[in-house]
């Protein structure tokens, strides 16, 4: 797990990536669900335990986008995100 966290730490410095971490003590109005990849607001791919679903209905894609925006609001970025990852690495030792 240490190597995975170190890789995430490196990713936070890439200029073309916005990498956020939701701190463990944040009170959330929602929790992340299944993994979702949204492509150009026209297609969303959802992975469940048993299947991969391709979503093309605009209203459903909009729901995934709103959920993602809410989760983004809980996250910290940049040095704050790196600090949380570094703390997790230190706790593994």
Secondary structure, 3 states (H helix, E strand, C coil): CHHHHHHHHHHCCCCCCCCEEECCCCCCCCCCCCEEEEECCCEEEEECCCCEEEECCHHHHHHHHHHHHHHHHHEEECHHHHHHHHHHHHHHC
